[in-house]
Amino acid sequence: MGTWNRAFERVDLLEIQRPYRYPLPKWVRDYRIKEWQCFTFNDERFSFEALFCNLKLYRMAQVLIYDKEKGKKTVLRKIKPGTGWRLPNSLANASVNSQSSRFYFRIHNWLDANTVKLDINIEETVLRPSLTCHLAYDLRVQEVTPLIVSLGVTGRRNMYAYKALAPVRGDIVFDGQHINLKQDTCSGFFCDYKGFYPYRMQKTICSAAGFNEKNSRFGFHIAENQTKESNKNNENALWVNGKLTPLPPVLITMPNGPEDNWVIQDLEGMVDLTFTPKEQNKSRIKFIITNADYNAPLGYYNGMLLNSEGEQIQIKNLFGSGEKFNLRV
């Protein structure tokens, strides 16, 4: 258990000896491991999130695009039963993809070349517009330091996470419109998660990225989860021009419910934020014995963060997202 600034060469949670009190077959232990990767970006006009997850009972690929100027949200989703997709155990040079006649989704993790690439080709149907994406993170521009954690959940079971904020470049053709992303004005998060998560899984995530008054690229990715010993190690992070500041544990409260203001604070004076939802994004999935309630509004952050050098970063109307989900899977 701990916190690192470099990705593990290989992550296979099935190699953990006796994660449960009693010996269980390998297929049962594998069934309890949940894993997903998330690719997001924000620029002056668009907010984008691509999610690729394997929850074992079912798997899902989802893309959310929000046009800030038009206030228009589009969600493209594909759900399949079973465990046909396997996310790679290494981010050095490996890929995961879902391919069908109308829905192609591929993430190429290539940290050996300091990049992560996303390719999507979704054909138009009666219910959805067409989408083609060719995007890439560039981890070399500012020598990005990632955050890597291995956190205890219960007993010998744990979760692993890799997070990084980096410039994003590429092209999108969406509903007949061509969008060119330039890394000087576009930033995004890449996240890789694997874990022996509880059957009743709860997690709240707050994240945003942009540029401050000094034109420095910065962003934060903060989570409140069910791991133990969060005072010693957690997955909260702030980046400024690629430099990482691990943040203390936070408490995320919603006094008037998730549709109103979220308050994100710590006990050390490094995090004091308010998130005001603008565009709601709710979904509920029921499949066999599983149930997933997912609430991921888009909105604006205001407040203050403190980096490792003691510098206050004032945040005013920074566009970002919140995620609150409850899974029974």
C-alpha positions, 0 to 999 in steps of 0.5 A: 500500500502506498503512493508513487509517481510512476506507473507499476510495470504490471498490475495483476490483482489475482497475484495477491495471496489470500485476498479473502479469508477462505481460499476461493477459485481463481474465477471467483476472485477474478469475478470480484475485480472491477476495472475501468479506464477514463479519458476526459478533456476540456477546452474553451467550448467542449467537455468530453468523457470516454469511459471503458469499464468491465464490471464482470457481470456486464461491460460498458463503453460510454462517450459524453460530449457537452457543447458549452456554447449551445448547452447541448449534451450527447451521450453515446453508450454501449452495454454488453453482458459478460466479461469479453473485454480485458483491460491490460495489466500494463500501461507501457504498451497495450490496448483495449478495444470494442469492435462491432459494425457500428461501434468501435472504441479503442484506448492504446496505453503507451506510456513507453512513448509518453502518450495515451491514444483514443480512437472512436468511430460510432456510426449514425443511427436513428437514435444517435449522431455519428462520432469519430475521434482520434485523440492523444495525451502528450506526457512529454510537453511539461514532464507530467508527474502522475499519481499512482496509489495502491489503497487498502479496501478491506483485509488483503483486498485493495484497489490500484489507480493511475491518474495524470493530467496532460495536454490533449491534441487531435481531431473529432468529427461529431455530427458532421462538424470537425473539431480540432483540438490544440494542446496549448488550450486543451487539457485532460485526465487519463485514469486507470482503475482496478480493485477488489471493490465491495459488493456495495460500492460508493464513490464521489469524484470531483475534477476540473482542469484549465488555465490560471491567471498566469496561463499555467495549466492546472487541474485537480482530481479528488475522490471520496471512497471506501478505502481505509487509512485515507489520512496516510494514502489517498487518490487526491491530486493537484497538478500545476504545469505537470508538477504533482501535489498529493492532496489530503483526504477530503469530505464532500458534502451535499447539504441540499442533495446532489442537484445543488451545491457540493462542498469539498473541504479538507482539514489541512486548509489545502482544499476549499471548493464549491461545485455548482451543477449546471447540466445534470447527467443521470443514469440507472442500470439494472442487470440481473442482480446488479444495480447502478445509480450514476449521477455525473453533473457538469458545472462550475468550481469556485474556491481555493487550492494550495500546492506543495510550495504553499501557493494559493490557486484561486479558482473562479468559474472553472468548468468541470464535473462531479460524479456520485455513484452507487453500485451493487455489483 
